[in-house]
Amino acid sequence: MNHRICSPTSRSVFASIVGMAALALMLGMRAAPASGQATGSPGDMKIGIIGSGNIGGTVGTLWVKAGHPVLFSSRHPENLKPLVAGLGPLARAGTVAEALEFGDVVFIAVPYAAYPQIGRDYAAELRGKIVLDAGNAVPGRDGDIVKEANANGIGITSAKYLAGARIVRAFNTLGYRILASNANRPGDRMAIPIAGDDQEALRIAQRLVRNAGFDPVIIGTLESAKHFARGGPLYGQQITAEEMHQRLKTLK
């Protein structure tokens, strides 16, 4: 796997991981589920994170604080020590292969150009695995795969390259600072749009979105993930579930 993407060692990326450790302390003050919003015992569902940068680190930390065992992965797990330090016994660091073996569910948050290689390198491990896919195809960073995602839809493109995985698109629409500051916010929770073809995977994704401190809104199948892809009408929307349902009606 491309070391620049999945096992960063540069000073800037290491500084980002150190920053995530500080963010984890702040998240610890916000991540407990609000009274009356319990969603069952999280501890029976383990999560492997592929891509432990800003988005993966933030969402993974929210799940740890909600009670999920989480393995944050890198091909150089020692670089993740600042991230897992202080999160307690539910958090650990490991390799991508270990994250895939560990997780009942896998969360992918890497640059989209890495998807073909991830699909090739871990084809057997991905088959049948529930995968929450937070990747965005970004022009100027991800190369030719951006054209493919724009032409065919990013949900369909993810399914092509992560063949056999039970994919649900989720957590791709908002920056990590917004996610960190709005998890379990008072009053109506912020909506997270999700889309997938596998009904059981969608149910599990709904539960994990709630456990992270948000309200899930099912947009539809993977084909419909285009509505909240980068540049789509539901992308970047900091709204409630009720507001998102209203906007969704105008798209059908």
N, C-alpha and C positions, 0 to 999 in steps of 0.2 A: 504494500500500500504506500501511496505517496507520503513521505515523511513530513512534507511541508503542510499537508492537510490533516493527517490523523495522528501525528506524533510530533508536534511543534517543539522546537528547542530554541527559537530565537528569543532575544531579550524582550522584544515587544510582546510576544505571545506569553512568555513567562510572566511578564508584568501583569498581563490580563488575568492570568490564573491567580496571581497573588491578590489582585483586586477582587476576584470572585470570592476569595476567602473572607475579605472584609464584608462583602455583600452578604455572605452567608450569615454573618452575625446579625445584620439588620433583618434578614428574612426570618431569623429565629424569633423575632418579636412579632411577626405578622402571620406565620404560617399555620397556626392552630385553627382547626375548623370552628366556625362560629357555632354558638349554641343552637341546637335544633337542626343542624345541617350535617349530622353524622352520616357517613356513607358506608358504614360497615368497617370491619377491622382491616386496615391497609396491610398489616404485616404478612398476610398470606399471599401477597403479590410482590415478587421481586422484579426490579427494573434494572436493565443494563443500558448505560448511556454511551452512545458512539458520537463523539464530538463534545468534549467537555469544556468548551469555551463559554462565551457569554450566555447564549440561549440554553445549551445543555447544562451548564453549571447552575444557572438560575432555576430552571424547571426541576432539575434533579434535586437541588437543595430544598425546594418546596415539597417534593415528595418525601425526602428524608424527614423533614419537620412534621409531615403528616403521618409518619410511622412506617413508610416503606423502606425495606432494605434496598440500597442503590449501589451499583458498581459503576463508577466513572472510569472510562477507559481511555488508554493511549498506548502506543507501542513503547513509550517510555513512561510507565506509571509513576516513577519517582518525581516527574514534573508536576504531578497532580497532588502532591502532599500538601501544599498550601490550601488547596480547595477542600480536601477531605478533613484537614485538621480542624478540630472544634465541632465537627458535625456529629461526633459520637459513634457508637458501635454499629449503627445502621449503614454508615457510609464507608466505602473502601475504594481503592484504586486498583486497576488491572489493565490487561491488554484488551484489544477489540475482541479477540477470540473468547477471552474469559467473560466479557460482558454478554456476548451472545449465548454462551453456555449458562451463565448465571441467571439471566433475565427471563421471567415468564413473559415479559413484554420488553421490547427494545425501543429506545427513543433515539432517532437519528437526527443530528443537528450539525452537519458538516457542509462545506461548500459543495454545491450541486455537481460540479465537475468530477467529484470523487465517486459518484454513485455507480458508474459502470465498473470501476475497479473493485469497489466494495461488493457488488453483485458477483463479480468473477471470483474474488478471493474467498468469499464466504457463502458460496451458493448453497452448499449442503446445510450450513448452520441457519440460513435464512428461511429455508423451505418449511412452511407451516408456522413460522414465528409471527406473532402479532407485532407489527412495527408501527409506531407513531412517527410520522415523517414530517419534520419541521423544515426541510430544506427549501430554499428559494433559488431559482435560476436567475443569476444576476449578470447582466451584460457587462463586459469589460473584466469580468473575473472568471466566468465559467465556460467561456469558449462556445463551440458549436452546439453544445447540448441546449443552450438557451433557445436557439432557433427551433429545435425539436420540441422543447417544452411549450413554447409559444404556439407552435403549429398544431400539436396533438393534444395539448393539455398537460399540465404538470402531474396530475394524478395518474394519468395513463402512462406518462413517461417514467415515473417512479416505479410503477408496476412492471414495466418492461425491464428495467435494469435491476430491480430487486425481485427477480422472478421467483414466484412461489411463496413470497411473504404475504401475510394478511395485513395489507397496508391501510392505515387511517391517516389522512392528512390532518395535522393539528399543530397549534402553537407556532405557525409560520408568519402570522400577520402583524405581530407587535414586537417592539424592541425589548431587550431584557430589562431595562430600567422601568419601563411601563409595567411589565409583568411583575417585577419585584415590588413596586410600590402599590399595585392594585390587588394583589392576592389577598383574599379574605377581607376585602375592604368593607366598611360598614354600609348597611343598606343593600340595595340591589347589586349583585356581583357583576363584574365585567364579563361579557360573552366571549367565548372562544369558538369559532366555527370549526366544524370537523366534517369529513367526508370519507366514505369508504364503501366497498362492495360486500364486505363480510359482516353479517349482522351481529355475531358474537363479538367480533373485534370492535365494532362500534359501541356495543354496550360496555365493554371494558374501557374503551377510550373515554366514554362519558364519565364513568366512575373516576378515572384518573384525572380528568379535567376538574371535576368537583373537588377531589382530594387536594389538588394544587391550589384551590381557592377561587375557582371561576365557574361560570355556568356554560355547559356545552350546548351548542346549537347544531343539530345535524342538518347540513345543507343538502345532502343527497349522496349519490354514488361518487366514485373517484372521478368520473367525467365532469361532475359538477364542481369539483375542487377549483376549476378555473375561475369561479366567482370570487374566491378569496385568495387566488394566486397574486403574486406581486403585480401591481397595476390593476387588479380587478376591483369591482365595485365594493366588495366587502373587506378589502385589504386595508389594514391600518385603522380600522374603525374601533374607537374606544367607546362602545355602547353596551347597553344591557341586552339580555337575551330577548326581552320583549321587543325592543327596538330592532334587533337583528331579524327577528321573525317578520316584522312589518316590512323591512327592506327586502327580505327574501321574496315576499309576495310580488314585488314589482319586477323580479327577475324571471318569474315563471310565466 
